Amino acid sequence: MSKYLGLFFCILLSGCASTTDQKTASNNNEDLVCEYIAKTGSNIKRRTCMTRELADELRKENEADMREAWRKGQTSAGTK
């Protein structure tokens, strides 16, 4: 019984040690934005973190791409 208890505590402590590294790494970064995003065709969401500047840049690029696709008539949104 004591073997299993010792093994349990080792696993518990190793799990706690790995989360502190992630917290330390995120504290070193300036301004992180984290989102849960699912890949196309999947319902499984994964956590994605990036700087606020990068998130704003990606959002602007995506909006510009959607405007261009809409202008060219490549989207089916709003059509019947």
N, C-alpha and C positions, 0 to 999 in steps of 0.2 A: 504494500500500500504506500509506503514512504517513497518507493521508486517512482510511482506514478505521480505523487504529489510534487516531488522534486522536478520531474519532467514538465509538469504543468506550469510550475513557477518559472522555469527556464524559458518556456515558450511565451509565457505572459510577459516576462521582462524583455525578451528579444523583440516582441511586437511593440512594446512601449518605446524602445530605443529607436526603432525605425521611424516612428511618427515624430519624434523630437527633431530628427535631421530634416524632415520636410518643413517643419515649422521654422527652423532656423534658416533654411534656404529661402523661404518666403519672406522672412523678416529682412533679409539682406537686400531683396529687390525693392525698388522704389515704390511703384504704384501698380499692383497687379489687379487684373480683372479676371475672375474665374467664372466660367459658364459650363453648364451641362449640355452637351451637344450630341445628337444622334447622327450617325453617318446616314447617308441616303440609302434607303432600303433596309434600315435596321431600326429596331425599337430600343436598342441598348444605348443609353446615354453615357458618355464619358466626360470626365472633368477636363476642361481645357483652360489653362491659365496663360495670360499674356499681359504685356504692359498696356497701359491705357492708350498710349500713342499708337501702338500697333493695332489695337482693337478699333480705334477711330479710323485709321488708315484702311483697314480691311472693310469696315462698314461703308466707307466712301467709295472704295473700288467696287464693292458689290452693288451699291446703288447705281453707280455709273454703268456697270455692265447690264443691269436690268433695264435701265432707261434705253440703252443702245439696242438691246434685244426687243424691247417694246416698239421702238421706233422702226426697226426693220420688220416687225410683224412676226417675230420668231416665237412668241409666247402664245399660249392658248387661253390665257387668263382673260375672263370677261367675254369670251366668244361662245357662241352656241352652235 
